[in-house]
């Protein structure tokens, strides 16, 4: 299943400056593995040592926050768009 992944600017240095990539995956976990397969080392930027998404990252599937779906087990379908969004803090 082809899924479009939007890569945030801070991570584009790990994806050969690509802002958007298309990968085959059936879940967010599978997508993380596919990203790491194409761009070795990217998973360590996205996930902690336990394989959980880092707290400062938000992931959306078709504009829906995966925290309100099935988190990393969220299923992906052909044509879905996944956005990786770094959390922003300020004051």
N, C-alpha and C positions, 0 to 999 in steps of 0.2 A: 504494500500500500504506500503510495507516494504521499509524503507529508512535507509541507513547506515550513521551514524553520527560520524565523527572523532572529538574527544574531545581533545583540547590542554592540555598540561601538567599542566599549572596553574589551570585549572578547574577540573582536574581528582580527586582532593580531595573531590569534591562534587558528583562524580559519582562512588564512591567506588573503585577508582583507575582504572576504565575502560577507555581505550584509544579509544574504538570504541563501539558504541551501535546501536542496530537495533530497530527502532520504526515505528509505523504506523502514517502517516500524509500525507495530500494532499497539504499542503502549508508550507512555512517557518513559518508563524505564528502558524499554527497547530503543527508544529514540536516543537516550543518553548513551547507550552502548554503541549505537550506530554512529553518533557524532564522534565518540572516542575512537572508533575504528577508522574513520576517515581522517580525523585530526587527533592523533595520539597525544594524550596528556590533557585533553579538554575536560574529561570527566573529573579530574582532580580539581579543576577550577569551578565546576558546577556542584560537586558533591563532597561531603565530608568523608572521613575514613570509614564510616559505616555505610556509605552508599546513599545517604539521605541528602536531598538538595540542601545546599547551604541556606542559612536563614536570610541572607541578604538578597536572595534571588526569588523572584516571582515568576511563575510559569502559567501561561494562559493557552488554552486550546479553544480556538474560535472565540476569543474574547472572554472565555469563562475561566476563572481562577481555579486551578486544579485542587486547591485546598478545599474547595466546596464541591468537588467531584470525588474522584477516588485517589487523590494525590498522585504519586508516581505510578500507580496501577491504572490510572485513567486510560481508557481505550482510545485508540486513534483510528480514524477511518481515512480512506483514500480522499485526498483533496483537503484534509484539515490543515489549518494554519496554526503553528505553535510559536508563541512569542516568549522569549526569555527576556525578562525585564529586571535589571538591578534595582533594588530598593533604594530610595533616596531619602536621606534624613537632613534635617536642617532646622534652623531656629532663628 
